[in-house]
């Protein structure tokens, strides 16, 4: 598609919409808005950044962009891993950082309504102060914005028990690509009045609308939480435990997986040491509940199961400091690998849980075949793994070529095992070219039809989630 450039006249009109202090045009500042957590080679600076404060301002921006056919990229905290916030066609970046208020905590209905620029951890702490709980626990919770969580349908460690972001979104206010403000859903537990447009917007990566308000359902915070760190001598033994645990124990809140390469990187980055870091793999298992005795009994059953499965030992973290040490290491693996290597590619594959052992074996085979080191970690309890190829001593050109060959083979293996190429990070710009490996032609055409119906000029976050074209 062809788009027009941002002219001085358009910049002046944007200033009239949001105020002179909230329009950015200096090249140095624009560079900061041209990348998220994707690899540096994907950086594309916008032509202008605007920071609106209200839905009405966003609606005016979208109407202006449609009038001149200028691409618009919505942006939150820029913590995404698929290039979803990268303005690959230049144009206007709409930064939602000023829309950062917690508007209402409705204790009676157990709902919270927030603006998209609220930091996830801030919202979690605010509702917990009211005795409530928002359980979707993503690794970047201290920095990511809830609007981005909705755009990507973020998952996280506790998806095993509590589901992903979309399970907790009940209402949205959005600005459509043509500049209309619409409210979808609400504080209703059940509602089948028409198509479920709320869930269509969730996970659409900012291609169908700009979210301006979100209503999340809440629950009651568990009174007792235990974490168990379980090292295994072999990766095979570790991954084999997952299905066994789910058959024998209900209510597990999280089962995370870290191989030896991931653990050693996290230890160096976090300046910490985990028990038995010489083992090939560790499981990090969380058990929670409302009754302390029941949680301890469940943990004891997990203990016996994993010991029978070949665990080297079981370490129980039953206090905040110990638990935070374990989770800090797990949450910082991607950052650690990024800091310790010239180039990495954080991947996000998902397979049925029963195919996890086979997927782990295939990844090792592909790692050897392509001579690429692939640290492996992720949310193994829901089949979501993050293989992260690292460049070694390759230069950038060689790395890009070798990585491409590895990814194609990996994605084909994932599909053969009934899985798919992304579970929580999104298609974005990074994976859009691989969609034909993941979806059939009819699915892609249906997605294109939805995009055309909502965004006839194709200006909202173009090139993300669905291929451009007629």
Protein Blocks (a to p, Z undefined) as FASTA:
>chain_A
ZZddddfklmmmmmmmnopklccfbfklmmmmmccfbdfklgccdfbdcddfbfklmmmm
mmmmmmnopacdddfehpacnopmpcfkgpadddfklmmccfbdcfknopadddfklcfk
lmmmmmmmnopacfbdcfklmmpcfklmmmnopgbjklmmnopfklmmcbdcdddfkopa
cdehjjdfbdcehjafklmmnonlopnbccfbdcdddddddfbdcddddddfbfklmmmm
mmmmmmmoghiabdcdddfklmmmmmmmnopadehklbfbdcddddddfblklmmmmmmm
mmmmmmmnopabdcddfbfklmmmmmmmmmmmmmmmmmmpmbdcddfbdcdfklmmmmmm
mmmmmmmmnopacddedjfknopacddddekjadfklmmmmmmmmmmmmmmmmmmnopaf
bfklonmlmlmmmmmmmpcfklmmmmmmmmmmmmmnopgoghihiacdZZ
